[in-house]
Amino acid sequence: MLPLYLHEPYRLRMSGHFLSDETWSHMDRTIADYELIVGVSGVVFMETGGRMYEVRAGNILFLMPGERHRGYRLSTPGVSFYWFHFLVPEAAEEAPAGQMPRYASCPSPSRVHILARQLLHAANGGYRIRGAGDYFLTCLLIELADQLQDSDGRPAMDAQLYELLAWTRLHALDADITVGRIADHIGYNKDYLSRMFKRRFGSGLLDYIHGLKLDAAKELLAGGKLGVKEIAGRVGFGDDKQFAKWFKRLAGVTPTAYRQAFGGTRLNNR
């Protein structure tokens, strides 16, 4: 586990978005920095510290400074991941604010991808404020520590609640997704399910659905390839004007403004 200290920001050294259109394997090397790899698509086959890891979409892997790492198998064309080299602050006297596992699967990968894109935007001059990249990096690490806190021994979620969240994430972008449809699938009364969800998570199930749709829309907008009308359809809206009003109400900006603000990334394929 990596401790998370917040008495000063983590320092970003370099970053990028790797994408290969041919078979690829990571070079054999040792670096002086920490590195965070966030899987986007395909599988990165990485050997480090005498162990082998498969970094898939939604997975994260930390590489340690001074530790040799290399690819142990070819990845297929289309493999993609975000990468961040950074330095950690010196350990503080107080206890760490959280912990991050070295290798894990994120429960809400879209939130991680959105923060990763914001960080890349900052690292490539998207903000005039000096050191913005360091603070966005620290925010990304806070998100990881918060999402992955169950790995430090907190009680596991019961099976039925886990099924509820998994099924909702799977169908959240459907045009006909409703609390009633989820309740029918789980076998609960709709009102009881809504109360139980809010008591357990502090917000309503409908808010959770809208959050999943919003995260997906932001990720698609930041990618920069699809038009707003097509993105609206991808997240369950038949009318792009209705989608634009909904997006501005929840995000505070229009879809176009969000794309302009967070669309900049650094791509590499070596």
Secondary structure, DSSP 8 states (H G I E B T S, - for coil): -EEE--SS--EEEEEEEEE-SS-B----B--SSEEEEEEEES-EEEEETTEEEEE-TTEEEEE-TT--EEE-S-B-TT-EEEEEEEE-----SS--SEEE-SEEE-SSHHHHHHHHHHHHHHHTT--SSTTHHHHHHHHHHHHHHHHTGGGGS-----HHHHHHHHHHHHHTTSTT--HHHHHHHHT--HHHHHHHHHHHHSS-HHHHHHHHHHHHHHHHHHH--S-HHHHHHHTT-S-HHHHHHHHHHHHSS-HHHHHHHH----EE--
